[in-house]
Amino acid sequence: MSSEFVLTLAEKGIYTILLVSGPLLILALAVGLLVSIFQATTQIQEQTLAFIPKIVAVLVGLIFFGPWMLTTMVEFTADLFQNLNQFVG
């Protein structure tokens, strides 16, 4: 097992994590920004107001992005298992 292989594997792992978590994080950020703008314009300073829209947005995002996220993670895992012989050798 070479250090180059380990670094490549770590790079692919981090890339997969960012790729899978990115859409939901961007969605939560956008909804949080919209709620913050709404709170600033209406002068409603309730701290818990931002949580419910974010949770709903992330759950809707999971419904839409879930199959793609699962496919991406399964492809990474299958690639990892196919290259498992390089760990042993």
Protein Blocks (a to p, Z undefined) as FASTA:
>chain_A
ZZklmmmmmmmmmmmmmmmmmmmmmmmmmmmmmmmmmmmmnopacfklmmmmmmmmmmmm
mmmmmmmmmmmmmmmmmmmmmmmmmmmZZ
